[in-house]
Amino acid sequence: TSYNLRNIESLIDQAETYGVSVMVFPELSITSYTCGDLFGQDLLIKSAEDKVRELCEFMKSKDMLVFVGAPVPVNQYLFNCAIAIQKGSILGIVPKTFIPNYSEFYEKRWFSFQDEDMEEFCVGVEICEDLWSPVPPSSYAAVSGACVVANLSASNELVNKASYRKELVKQQSARLVCAYVYSS
């Protein structure tokens, strides 16, 4: 998690020099997607929480809206979540809606934001598999006013999957009449 946080902070600093306003990191970017059964370890979850706090501290002087992925425990459950951070504060946490449990995905085993200064800028969030569902959460976000949808993903690469995914993102962006930011 420390390695991932250092890289996330470095990329944020680089993006800031280019005037980036919204930055989207992949699904589970704080821990990495491939932790598998380690998601059941308190040490990993505590470390992820600590790194999110450290990222908030790092972001205190930054206006950029940043989305990172992290596991979030609630009572006895663990959720794969997108976390929106701006100016050192967590603006919201959105859990993944559709949990894949087929082929190489075993997630069932483990597991809209608005800037007050820019009311017309509303961002919806979904995570990876959500886009592939019959009615993606981004559809509801757009109906509720989202003009940008961020998708935090950790999708694997298979033959022709990249081109299919690109078309899926383009179609969803067109259908929702909004910008769609996909990070994997």
C-alpha positions in Angstrom: 0.0 0.0 0.0 2.9 2.4 0.7 4.3 1.8 -2.8 0.9 2.4 -4.4 0.3 5.6 -2.4 3.7 7.0 -3.4 2.9 6.4 -7.0 -0.6 7.9 -6.7 0.8 11.0 -5.1 3.5 11.3 -7.8 0.9 11.0 -10.6 -1.3 13.6 -8.9 1.7 16.0 -8.7 2.4 15.4 -12.4 -1.2 15.9 -13.3 -1.4 19.1 -11.3 1.4 20.6 -13.5 -0.9 20.1 -16.5 -3.9 21.7 -14.8 -5.9 18.4 -14.5 -9.2 18.9 -12.6 -10.4 15.3 -12.2 -8.1 12.3 -11.9 -9.4 8.7 -11.8 -7.2 5.8 -10.5 -8.0 2.1 -11.1 -10.2 -0.1 -8.9 -8.6 -1.0 -5.6 -5.6 1.2 -6.5 -4.7 1.7 -2.9 -4.1 -2.0 -2.3 -4.0 -3.5 -5.8 -6.8 -5.6 -7.2 -4.9 -8.9 -7.0 -4.7 -9.2 -3.2 -7.1 -12.1 -3.3 -7.5 -13.7 0.2 -5.3 -11.0 1.7 -8.5 -8.9 1.6 -9.5 -11.0 4.7 -6.5 -9.8 6.6 -6.9 -7.0 9.1 -3.4 -5.8 8.4 -4.2 -5.0 4.8 -7.5 -3.3 5.6 -5.9 -1.2 8.3 -3.1 -0.2 6.0 -5.5 0.8 3.3 -7.4 3.0 5.7 -4.2 4.6 6.8 -3.1 5.2 3.2 -6.5 6.9 2.4 -6.0 9.2 5.4 -2.4 10.0 4.2 -3.7 10.7 0.8 -6.3 13.1 2.3 -3.5 14.9 4.1 -1.5 15.1 0.9 -4.5 16.5 -1.0 -5.3 19.3 1.6 -3.9 22.0 -0.7 -5.1 20.5 -3.9 -8.3 21.5 -5.7 -8.2 18.4 -8.0 -11.0 15.9 -7.5 -9.3 12.5 -7.2 -11.0 9.1 -7.2 -9.0 6.1 -5.8 -10.2 2.5 -5.2 -9.9 0.8 -1.8 -11.5 -1.9 0.3 -13.9 -0.4 2.9 -15.1 -2.4 5.9 -18.6 -1.8 7.3 -19.5 -3.9 10.2 -18.6 -7.5 9.2 -18.7 -6.7 5.4 -16.0 -5.5 3.1 -16.8 -3.4 0.1 -14.8 -2.6 -3.1 -15.2 1.2 -3.2 -14.4 4.3 -5.1 -13.4 7.1 -2.8 -13.7 10.7 -3.9 -11.2 13.1 -2.3 -10.8 16.9 -2.8 -9.0 19.5 -0.7 -8.1 16.9 1.9 -11.7 15.7 2.5 -13.5 12.6 1.5 -16.5 13.8 -0.5 -18.0 10.4 -0.8 -17.6 6.6 -1.0 -19.3 4.5 -3.6 -19.4 0.7 -3.4 -19.2 -1.5 -6.4 -22.7 -2.6 -7.4 -22.1 -5.7 -9.5 -19.7 -8.2 -8.0 -18.3 -10.6 -10.6 -17.9 -14.2 -9.6 -17.0 -16.0 -12.8 -13.9 -17.1 -14.7 -10.9 -15.4 -13.1 -13.0 -13.1 -10.9 -13.7 -14.2 -7.3 -14.9 -10.9 -5.8 -17.9 -12.4 -4.0 -15.4 -14.3 -2.0 -14.0 -11.0 -0.7 -16.1 -8.6 -1.1 -22.7 10.9 -7.3 -20.5 13.7 -6.1 -20.9 17.4 -6.5 -18.3 20.2 -5.9 -19.9 22.8 -3.7 -18.0 25.6 -5.6 -19.3 24.3 -9.0 -22.9 23.2 -8.7 -23.1 22.5 -12.4 -20.2 20.0 -12.1 -21.7 16.7 -10.9 -19.7 13.4 -11.0 -21.2 9.9 -10.9 -19.1 6.9 -10.0 -19.2 3.2 -10.9 -16.7 0.5 -10.6 -15.5 -1.9 -13.3 -18.2 -4.6 -13.7 -21.0 -2.0 -13.1 -20.5 -0.7 -16.7 -21.1 -4.2 -18.1 -24.4 -4.7 -16.4 -27.8 -4.4 -18.2 -28.5 -1.0 -16.4 -25.3 0.5 -15.2 -25.4 2.8 -12.2 -24.0 5.5 -14.4 -27.4 5.6 -16.1 -29.0 6.6 -12.8 -26.2 9.1 -12.1 -26.7 10.8 -15.5 -30.5 11.0 -14.9 -29.7 12.6 -11.6 -27.5 15.3 -13.2 -24.0 13.8 -13.6 -22.1 15.4 -16.4 -19.0 13.2 -15.8 -18.9 9.5 -14.9 -15.8 8.0 -13.4 -15.2 4.2 -13.6 -12.4 2.7 -11.5 -11.5 -0.6 -13.0 -8.9 -3.4 -12.7 -10.0 -5.3 -15.8 -7.8 -8.0 -17.2 -6.7 -8.1 -20.8 -8.0 -10.8 -23.2 -8.0 -10.9 -27.0 -10.2 -8.1 -28.3 -11.4 -7.1 -24.8 -9.7 -3.7 -25.1 -11.5 -2.7 -28.3 -14.8 -4.0 -27.0 -14.4 -2.1 -23.7 -13.5 1.1 -25.6 -16.7 0.8 -27.7 -18.7 0.1 -24.5 -17.3 3.3 -22.9 -17.9 5.3 -26.0 -21.5 4.1 -26.3 -22.2 4.7 -22.6 -20.8 8.2 -22.8 -22.9 9.0 -25.9 -26.1 7.4 -24.4 -25.7 9.4 -21.2 -24.6 12.6 -23.0 -21.7 13.0 -20.5 -18.0 12.5 -20.3 -16.9 9.0 -19.2 -13.5 8.6 -17.5 -12.4 5.0 -17.4 -9.2 4.0 -15.6 -7.8 0.5 -15.4 
